[in-house]
Amino acid sequence: MRTWREAWGEALYGTDGFYRREEGPAGHFTTSAHGGLGAVLAEVVARLADEAGVCRVVDLACGRGELLHHLHDQRPDLELVGVEVVERPRDLPSPVEWLRSPGGPTLPDDLRDLDALVLAHEWLDVVPCTVAEVDDDGVLREVLVDGSGAERLGDEVAADDRAWADAWWPAVTPSDRVEIGLSRDLAWRDLLSRSASGMAIAVDYGHARTGRPSHGSLTAYREGQVVEAVPDGRRDLTAHVATDSLGADEVVTQRKLLHRLGLTAATPEHSRAATDPLGYVHDLGRASTIAALTDPHGLGGFHWAMSRSRTCQT
Ligand SMILES: C[S@@+](CC[C@H](N)C(=O)[O-])C[C@H]1O[C@@H](n2cnc3c(N)ncnc32)[C@H](O)[C@@H]1O
């Protein structure tokens, strides 16, 4: 048996890891980067790049470049870079740069001195973290797992993980679980340390101290279904992110951010259906896309953790 963190890393990023598969993440689940949602997301990202005063967008953990396609279509003036664990997709527009990455918490050496808006959309949730559980004596122990998903408790968690749990996710009730966010915090800090100017943004399902999931959130997806969490390389393994411990300048919900940028789901005046039917249908479609992206019980609940690079701060 191995620690969940170790097994999770191997299952997603090992030689035959899930994220190296031909079909990519979009073969198994849909995100806000895909389809019509992705077109609006691209608009938001381009707006934030403009606000940050940069003309380069790095899409870290970019899947097969879905969002980069939208950004390229809408804003060919932006320099675009995709970072992923696989080879450059053949259909990616040629001006888009591509960097290969080891995966998980590890970033490519070439990703540094960034003067860019760096977007990590659903990256941190797939950075494996220590999974721990409180035993009958109140001790926080690592959860071990085998290739079939069977679990048992191992040693007490290491001192640095323990310190993180004490500070951010204290748990004392037997069988409560803690997904220790230290590996995500360190990955985020590593990303920030590579930014010379601009902004870094991590977007994920997240939680804060007041609303931790006491039985954890580790789950798996395969072919559009939620399935049992088994580290077998044939399914995505993901756990929500403790976004408050990242130390970002600001964490806002996607709903709040989009509203702040003036994107609301207001439907167009019905009278336009007669005078401008095509425009009416277009605006109706856009309103329903924005409604999906801002749904407080769905995608609107995503956390946007944002930090301006230190050299940009006043
Ligand atoms: C949940 S998918 C999200 C894909 C895309 N951003 C989207 O929202 O549709 C997570 C992606 O992160 C990628 N990933 C994980 N760690 C990475 C790393 N260190 N560098 C680059 N990509 C990484 C995985 O290969 C996978 O494609």
PDBQT file of the ligand as one rigid body, heavy atoms in Angstrom, charges set to zero:
ROOT
HETATM    1  C1  LIG A 401      -8.914  19.028 -14.773  1.00  0.00    +0.000 C 
HETATM    2  S1  LIG A 401      -7.909  19.162 -16.181  1.00  0.00    +0.000 S 
HETATM    3  C2  LIG A 401      -8.201  20.856 -16.646  1.00  0.00    +0.000 C 
HETATM    4  C3  LIG A 401      -7.883  21.137 -18.096  1.00  0.00    +0.000 C 
HETATM    5  C4  LIG A 401      -8.264  22.550 -18.548  1.00  0.00    +0.000 C 
HETATM    6  N1  LIG A 401      -7.554  23.568 -17.822  1.00  0.00    +0.000 N 
HETATM    7  C5  LIG A 401      -9.748  22.769 -18.401  1.00  0.00    +0.000 C 
HETATM    8  O1  LIG A 401     -10.154  23.464 -17.464  1.00  0.00    +0.000 OA
HETATM    9  O2  LIG A 401     -10.503  22.195 -19.188  1.00  0.00    +0.000 OA
HETATM   10  C6  LIG A 401      -6.323  19.245 -15.407  1.00  0.00    +0.000 C 
HETATM   11  C7  LIG A 401      -5.175  19.302 -16.383  1.00  0.00    +0.000 C 
HETATM   12  O3  LIG A 401      -4.015  19.717 -15.649  1.00  0.00    +0.000 OA
HETATM   13  C8  LIG A 401      -2.896  19.151 -16.282  1.00  0.00    +0.000 C 
HETATM   14  N2  LIG A 401      -1.751  19.294 -15.397  1.00  0.00    +0.000 N 
HETATM   15  C9  LIG A 401      -1.606  18.812 -14.154  1.00  0.00    +0.000 A 
HETATM   16  N3  LIG A 401      -0.416  19.179 -13.637  1.00  0.00    +0.000 NA
HETATM   17  C10 LIG A 401       0.209  19.921 -14.570  1.00  0.00    +0.000 A 
HETATM   18  C11 LIG A 401       1.445  20.581 -14.628  1.00  0.00    +0.000 A 
HETATM   19  N4  LIG A 401       2.322  20.572 -13.608  1.00  0.00    +0.000 N 
HETATM   20  N5  LIG A 401       1.773  21.236 -15.754  1.00  0.00    +0.000 NA
HETATM   21  C12 LIG A 401       0.916  21.261 -16.803  1.00  0.00    +0.000 A 
HETATM   22  N6  LIG A 401      -0.276  20.662 -16.815  1.00  0.00    +0.000 NA
HETATM   23  C13 LIG A 401      -0.637  19.995 -15.707  1.00  0.00    +0.000 A 
HETATM   24  C14 LIG A 401      -3.363  17.737 -16.516  1.00  0.00    +0.000 C 
HETATM   25  O4  LIG A 401      -2.533  17.072 -17.438  1.00  0.00    +0.000 OA
HETATM   26  C15 LIG A 401      -4.798  17.987 -17.015  1.00  0.00    +0.000 C 
HETATM   27  O5  LIG A 401      -4.855  18.091 -18.407  1.00  0.00    +0.000 OA
ENDROOT
TORSDOF 0
